[in-house]
Amino acid sequence: MLPVQRFQSFDGVSIAYRTLGEGWPTLLLHGFLASAESNWFLPGIADALASAGRKVIAPDLRGHGRSDAPTDPAAWPADVLAMDQQALVAHLHLTDYDLVGYSLGARTAVRMMVRGARPERLVLAGMGASGLMGAGERAAMFEDAIRNGDQAKDPRAGRRVRAMMAAGDLKPEAMLGVLNAFVPTSAEDIARIDVPTLVIAGQRDDDNGSAEALAGMLPNGRAQRVPGDHMSAVMEPSLAAGIVGFLDRVSR
């Protein structure tokens, strides 16, 4: 296990992160109810990037993993996850770096871009156009599952979400805070993201909308599909290969 490092975000909340490798900084942002460990290290994606000559920087998002999980609603203002990661970029004095996000991490990466972040390259994994432009039914499903578990409108989803929260020792109030901090991104703002961008998702993953539709909205976007669905694609070696291949190809 890599040592956990910490920094104080803009409001004093402690954010945990790990680093691996040496070379071009590559910031990895994980998905909802997950962690840097489960999204990036266990599937081998962090190792693949480090082996390609990159310095992986993998935080646990606020409320997740080893980071603080405040339960006060005041600790969850709009865009707070993006503000945390902008604070980490400033803390590490990053000027040249690449940005990679999966699901919630991809949404956070886009919000960082809207707020002025300028990575050299961007990877949005497990994300489509509708997942950026509105939370909609998916957020409502998560909220219902968090609040009601087996009694949720979709009991299977309720049990699955509750099991994931128990496995990650996640606080319900903090996860509701994540959902409440969501800020939609307009089509106009998406069209202003002009850095080279890979939109990559499982072949059976349209949970957050169409990867191809999102890539088509980006001035310099391309889409790629890999085996799997939203939950399983992160474990596919082809996802790691797609991310590494895109970043290396563009960087050359």
Buried (B, 14 or more C-beta within 10 A) or exposed (E): EBEEBEBEBEBEBEBBBBBBBEEBBBBBBBBBBBBBBBBBBBBBBBBBBBEBEBBBBBBBBBBBBBBBBBEEEEBBEEBBBBBBBBBBBEBBEBEEBBBBBBBBBBBBBBBBBBEEBEBBBBBBBBBBBBBBBBBEEBBEBBBBBBEBBEEBEEEEBBBBBBEBBEEBEBBBBBBBBBBBBBBEBEEEBBEEBEBBBBBBBBEBBBBBBBBBBBBEBBEEBBBBBBBBBBBBBBBBEBBBEBBBBBBBEBBE
